[in-house]
Amino acid sequence: MTHYLEFEKPLAEIEGKSEELRAMARKTEGMDIEREARALEKKATELLKTLYSDLSPWRKCQVARHPERPHCSDYIDALFTDYTPLSGDRVFGEDHAVLGGLARFNDRPVVVIGHERGNDTASRLDHNFGMARPEGYRKAVRLMDLADRFNLPVITLVDTPGAYPGKGAEERGQSEAIARATEKSLQIKVPVVTVIIGEGGSGGAVAFATANRLAMLEHSVYSVISPEGCASILWKNSEKMREAAEALRLTAQDLLQLGVADQIIPEPTGGAQRDPQGTIARVGKAISVMLKDLAPLSRDALLDQRRRKFLDIGQRKLAG
């Protein structure tokens, strides 16, 4: 069953009627509803284009969080071969919110790390909705060390509302673990490329996104805090999330102008969830191009370029 977002309700009604007609035709022999069904489908296609032609920042947040968007595990399964997951941080334990390990991308050995949200109730609970604990970030540090030692590119896939804010996570040094992961990203002398595939929230996203090249899917978002959290702090009212989303400049288009993002990867009309395989293929192509661009750089040049990128952020002005 297709999951429709709040602003997609008119679309849900049209597509629902079309499906009802086709279901009725399957049950009733000799019933010809092809013309009516096609008319409804054409109307739905036009409405879908209209809805997605000029999404507000808040609606982009909703699309970025869509439960049917392809997740980290989907990208790993489709784009990487010989994936060997490496578990645990060698300090406390394993964190299923963070996937990572050795793999081959275009037959080249790499290290891949990403947030996994899960795709049903059981897996979402197992992966803690993509909210990593300290051991997840410490596992990432271990994998980045491994990549640096064997001169392997690091590919990260970001999709998290933020690091887990629970009591246990704080007791085990959540902020320190995030800082160490960010620091490690700025120390390793191998290519680091990142794709924001959904929601990039807070320091929990930055820890994986301190990269030489950062690409964002067209309807993904990336921000220091969620719109709801920002609204709760500024207006003491989480219902002001629409205003907060506007102020945060969290869309891929805004971040490209600011120099935070280097590239926007187009999504199909209606979002990545409308064509997961096509979206995954586009992400794979973008990763391939980013790695090719970085290939001529020496280890020291890679490190210098990455640090310079972050020192330069914010020097571009937003249009308007």
N, C-alpha and C positions, 0 to 999 in steps of 0.2 A: 504493500500500500504506500503510495506516494505521500511524503510528509510536506505539507504546504505551510509556508510562513504566514504570519499575520497579514502582510500586505498582499499576499497571493490569493486571498480568499475568492475574489471574483474569478480568477483563473481556475481555482478548484471547482467552482460551480459549473463552468463551461466544460472542462475536461471530464467532470463527473457525468454530465448529461451525455456526452459523446460515448463514454464507456457504457452507460446504461443502454443506449440505443444499440450498440454492438452486441451487448450481452443478450438483449431481447431478440435480436435477429438470429443469434446462435440457437436460441431456444424455440423460435417460431419458424418453421419451414416455409420457404417461399417469400419471406418478408424481406423487402428491399429498402434498406435505409441508408444506402451508401452515400447518396447525395446529401442527406441531412447530416450524416456523420462527418463528411468531408467539410461541409460548411462550418460546423462547430469546431473542427480541428483547425481550419484556417483562421477562424475568429480567435481561437486560443493562441495560435502562433503570433498573430498580430498583437494581442494583448500582452503576451510574454515579452515581445520586443519593446513595447511601450513601457512596461513596468521596469525593465532593466536598462532602459536607455539613459536614465539620469537618476541613479540611486542616491539617496541621501547617505551621509556617513552612518547614521544609525541603522538604516536598512542594510548597508554593507556589513555591519557588525552581525546582523541577523543571518545574512547569507554565509559569512565566514564561519558561523557556529552551526550551520545546517548539519544535522546528524547524518545525512546521507552523502556528504562530501567524502571523497577518498581520503583515507587516513594514512598515517605513516607506514603501517604494515602493508597497505595496498601498494604504495610506491615501492617499498622494498621488494615485495613479491614480483612486481612487474618490471622493474628497472635493473635489478641487481641479480647476479648469479653467484652461486657458491657462498651464499650468505651464512656466516657462522656466528650466531649471537654469543656475546661474552657477557656473563652475568656477575653481579656483585661489585662492591666497592673495596673489598678486602679490609674493611673497617667495621661495618655494621651488618650489611645484608644486601639483598637485591631489591630494586625498585622497578616494578613493572610499568610505571608511567614513562620510563625512558627505555627505548629500544636502542641497541647498539652492537656493533661487531664488525668483523672483517667480511669483505665481499669483493666482487668484481663488478666494475661498471664499464661497459664497452670493453670487456676483457682486460681491464686495468685494475690491479689491486687497489682497494681504497678502504677507508674506515667510514662507516655510515652511522650517524647518531640521530635520533629523533624522538619527539613526544608522541605517545600513542594514547588516544582517547578511548578507544573501544567502539564497537558498533552495535551492541545490544546491552541490556541491563547488566547481565553477568560480567561481560568483558569490561564495561565501563567502571564497574565497581573494582574489578581486578586491576585495571590500569589507573584507578583513582581519577578518572575523567581527564587524564593528561596532566594532572598537577603533581609535579615531581617533589620528592622529599630529598633531604640532604644526600642520602646514599645514591640517588639518581645522578646528581651533579658530580659527586665524587667518582662514580663509575665513568662519567663522561671525561673527567680529568684523566683517569687511568687510560682510557681509549685514545685520548689525544696524545698522551705521552708515548703510547705504543706507536701511533702514527708517525710521530716525530722521530722516534728511534729507527724506524724502518723506511722513512721517507715516503709515506703514503698520504695521498690527498685525503682531506676530511670533508665529508658532505653531511650537512645537517639539515633536517626537516623540522620546522618549527610549527607547532600547533598546540598551544596551551593557554588557558585563561590566566595562568600565573603559577608560581610555585605554591605548594601546599602550605597553608598558614596554621596548621594544627599544632597543638601543644607539644607533641612528641617531636615534630620536625624542628620546632624552635629549640627544644632542649638539646637536640643533636647538632645545632649550629647551622640552621638553614641559611642565614644571610652570609655566613663565612663560606659555606659550600658554593653558593652562587658566585660570590666574589672570586673564589679560587678558580672556578670554571671560566669566568670572564678573563681573569689574569692569564690562565693557561692558553686561552685562545690568542692572546696577544704576545705569547712567548714562542709558540711552535713555528718552525721554519719550513712549513709545507703549505701547499695551497689549501685554503679553507673557503668553501662556498656554501651558501645558505639559501634555502627557499622557504619563505613563509607560505605554508600551504593552507592555512586557515586563520586562526587567531594567534597573534603574537602578543602575549600579555606580560607586562612588567619585567622585572629582572629575571624571572624564570625563562623568558624568551631571549633576553639579551645574552644570557650565559651561553646560548648555543648559536647566537647570531653575530658574534664578533668576528666577522669574516672578511676576506679580500673582496668577495663579490656577494651581494645580497639581492636576490630576486624575490618578487612578490607576485602571487597570483592576483589577477585583476580585482577580485572582490575580497581579498584577504585584508586584515587590519593588523597594525603593529603599534603598540603604545605603552607608555610607562605605567598606565593603570587602566582598568576597564571603565567604560562610561558610567556604569552604575556606581563603582567605587569613587570615581571623581565627583559625581553628583552628590554622593553622601557626604563627602568632605566639604565641597564648596557651598552647596545649597542645603545641606542637612536633609536631603530628600532624594532618594534613589530614583524617583519618578522623573527627575530632570535629566535622565540619561541621554535624551535626544539632543538637548542643548550642550551637554558635556561632549558628546561624540563630535559635534560641530567644532567645538573649541579645541579638542585634542589634536586635530589634524592627523588622524590615524589611518587614513586611506592610503592605498598604494600610490594613487596619483599625487597626493600631497607629499608623501615621503620621497617620491622620485624628485620632485621639485626641490626639496630640502637637501637632497644629497644623501639621505639615509639609505634609500633603495637605489640600486643601479639599473634595474630592469623590471618591467611589468610583463608578466606572462598572461596572454589573453585567455579568457574562459569562454566556454560556449554560452550562447544566449540562455539565460536562466540559471547560470552558475555551474560550477564544476560537477554538482550532483546530477545534472542533466546528461552529462557525457563523461563519466569517470575515466574511461579508457583513453578518450581523446585528450583529456586534461593531463593525465599521467604521461602520455606521449610528449606533450608540449613541455612539461617539466623536465623530462629526460633530455630533450633537445637543448633546453636552456642550460642545464647542468653541463652537458657536453661542450657547449660553446664557451661557458665560463672557464672550465678547466683548460680548454685549448688556449684561451687568451692568457692564462697564467703560466702555461707551460714554459715559455722562454725565460721566465724570471728565475734568478738564483735563489737559494735559500735565504740569504740575507736580504735580497731585494723583496722577496715575498713578505718578510717580516716588516720591513720598512714601509712598504706600500700599505699594508694593513693598518699599521699605527697611524700613518699619515691620513688615511681615509677617515679615521675617527677624529683626528684633530681638526679636519676640515669641515666636519658636519656642522650645519647651522649657518655657514657663510653664504649660502644661496638664499635669496629672498623668494617668498611665495608670491605668485602672481595675484594681483588684486589685494 
